[in-house]
Amino acid sequence: MFASNTSPRARTRQYSSSSSTASMSQRDSMDLDNSGALDIQRALDIARNTEGDLDHYVAKYLEEQLAEVWHRLESRPNSYVLSKDEFAIFNYFVGRYHDSTVAEKAIARFWSSYQDNASS
């Protein structure tokens, strides 16, 4: 079970998709709805579906989210259980942590917790 006090609130960020460096397809993918809100799942969808350079604002948002997740993992390396969104962001960047026992244990705890929740 995920600890409710350790899961961050769903974070959103407003951004403009009118960047002159963003390709037309990137702008279209960023405008999935008219709210302009960026959350982890939306940012990951954009990143996974972008060919070429990722929009600077999306890349920055993902890096900030990853830094926050890693900070939480480092503060409780033997007990912190990732939420689904935290796991998604961490999994997107997992190659950076291939030699980390903290990362390995966090992934194992996530899957153990996920399987426990699925069977209840």
Order of alpha helices (4+ residues) and beta strands (2+ residues): beta-alpha-beta-alpha-alpha-alpha-alpha
